[in-house]
Amino acid sequence: MPRHKRLDSGVPWVQLSTTAADWKAADPQLLGTMLAQLHLIRAFEETVLELAGEGLVHGPAHSSIGQEGGAVGSIVGLRSSDAVNGSHRGHHQFLAKALTHVAGGRLDPLAPLSDDVLTVLRRTLAEILGLAQGYCRGRGGSMHLQWFEAGALGTNAIVGGGAPMATGNAWAQKHSGTSDLTINYFGDGASQIGSVLESMNLAATWQLPVAFFIENNRYAVATKVEEISADTRLSVRGQGFGIPGWRVDGMDPLAVHLAMNEAAERMRAGEGPAVIEAEVYRFFHQNGPYPGSAFGYRPKTEEVEWRARDPLDRVAGEMAKLSLIGEADVASVRAQAKEAMAQIARELVEADPAREGRRRIRPVLWPDPGFVDVGIRGDATELAAERVADPLEHDGDWREIKFVDAVAEVMGRRMSVDERIVVMGEDVHRLGGGTNGATKGLLPRFEGRVLGTPISENAFVGLGGGLALDGRFRPVVEFMYPDFMWVAADQVFNQIGKARHMFGGDNPVPLVLRTKVAMGSGYGSQHLMDPAGLFATSPGWRIVAPSSAADYVGLMNAALALQDPVLVIEHVDLYGQADRIPEGDGDYVLPPGKAALRREGDELTIITYLSMVGHTLEALAETNIDADLIDLRWLDRASLDWETIEASVKKTNNVLIVEQGAQGTSYGAWLADEIQRRLFDWLDQPIERVTGSEASPSISKVLERAAIARTEEVRDGLERVRRGWGGR
């Protein structure tokens, strides 16, 4: 018989409950502040549901009625410089953080509401109604609430999507020498999501001051927690990562406060993350003014039992036992909160003249429709302070260098003059500079700023996003291969790419994402894609694709000066090539809107990027076609050099777009559509394209070659264009 020994993880996991002595020992001012916040948040949420019932909330109204105790208890003791982010059901967390900020953590429940408090309530309701006066100018609505000044990093419509961002914010707090902390709120459904678990691992590995706060309200929309997890003790999730956990009654705000105090003491002391599970209950359905029982997934008896544990009643009752408040005073607190919200609603809505007895949003409060695309990315004015130079115009000395060495060299130069830059990715700190040498020499020079990560793209690129939004650091994140972005697609596209626009258009997101195209290297279908087409059709990202070492220096310098997320695409075929860069000058920038005309001609405009520039030059040398060859350098919609493209097309009247990768994710498909919309009258024939095949490259050397474009395919494309104009 084998011998068995029960093992103990050695990681604390406790249930915390309050006693009468805890309530008696609590600061009366703390209890009063809790009561005031609870009633303000409740009245706010009731107003939201009322307006939603009238059809005045466009989209969902995820109320937090019943769950206020978890938010108020965990936030009331925080500093303004502490941070929180949450999920789509986040009104209560946002309001608790904003109210704590403007009131300095102290609210007298019996005193008149200050102008600052009323402003918070007004701007938050305006945001939920989609109005210009909201914190995000109406773009965020109910699910995307952000106010950086108060430490509210932004609520999130992607379940579990905020965990990596919160972890990044905590990294910035720790490495800025503060004792601040971050709380990431999510529900029982997110407790099983990869981004949350990956973030827990990363936070524990790097000992970051982030609390993973689980609001366990027992249901997703209508699915019980028992149906989606074999272990419903959600606070045990941190055990596998060495993170201590607290389980607490979320209907008892003081218990939540005490648990958060214990966790915060540990985090502020540099001992790493915490998990807190607050057992709460949403009194209404996932969205709207009806209880869950109306939809048949919750029994009315269960709802009655939980309503009897209302956190507002709990705090008021305990305060009454201590003679801190009377019944009439509690009624007064409730009445003041309701009247404040009624008045705010009257400021935002009015009688609808077209429908008797109905209300409408005051028309003057809607955002200007012209604001729709403002703030997708910045305006690049930050580059005005940089020195612009184009290697095509360099008339000084040159220095011979391999392309990949230029990649490492420019990063080393930038890190030496900008201490905010942090490089992270899989193996970037090992193997003499990562798997290709692109970070060679950085680790010994920049201790603590070259971070080897777990194989966890979703977590570490999201952490980079949190760093970028924090503003104290400038992350450079490497995806070893671009196909890995699918693992992190939420963070790349939903979070980082949309962050500036979604939250109002003002927040910089200075992040560089490096990756390499590896077609031809034999790594198969899941390592070799060209990501340009996907990023070009996703809002918020700028894209650079250098074909020479000298261009790489200027483009990377520009990427690291911009306040936008920038994808830097490299190509393995270029890494080992002998190249050159300007001697003694590593600080020039190649700004957006600056393509390179590599060859001039009158018959055809060829547009390409990366290694296909070289293949196209080879193909042209084998023909007698007289062509303009435009090396794009910048690929995103806002950064394309339309001046060069338009001048060439109006001269040649024929266009060939050349790229190496698959047809389905083609960058050229988007670009061809844009060109024909702008320049249709100047085209003598349909735009011709050179791409790879429909299939992604295979492992077989023969099939891989058949799936991608190189010199031969460009030559064939040139012949198709020649036939189109009747040439021979």
Protein Blocks (a to p, Z undefined) as FASTA:
>chain_A
ZZdddddehiacddddddfklmmmpcfklmmmmmmmmmmmmmmmmmmmmmmmnopagcjd
ddfehjlmmmmmmmmmpcfkbccdddfblmlmmmmmmmmmmnnopacfkbccdfklmmmm
mmmmmmmnopakbmnlomnmmmlccdfknopabpcfbghklmmmmmmmmmmmmmnopabd
cdddddfklmmgfklmmmmmmmmmnopabddddddehiaklmcfklmofblclklmmmmn
opacddddfklmklmmmmmmmmmmmmmnonapcddddddddfbdfbdjbdfklnopacfk
lmmmmmmmgfklmmmmmmmmnopacfklmmmmmmmmmmmmmmmmmmmpccdfklghiacd
dfklpccfklmmgokacehlmmmmpccddfklpcbdcddddfklmmmmmmmmmmmmmmkb
ccedehklgghnpjnopmgoklmmmghiaccddddfklmmmmmmmmmmnopaccddddfb
fklmmmmmmmmmmmmmmmmmmnnopaccddddddddfehnlnojmlmccfklmmmmpghi
acdddfbfklmmmmmmmmmmpccdcdddddfklmmpccdddehiakbccdehiacdfbgc
fkbccddehjllmmmmmmmmmpccdcddddfkpacfklpcfklmmmmmmmnopacdddfb
dfklpmklmmmmmmmmmmmmmpcbdcddddddfbdcdfblklmmmmpccfklmmmmmmmm
mmmnopZZ
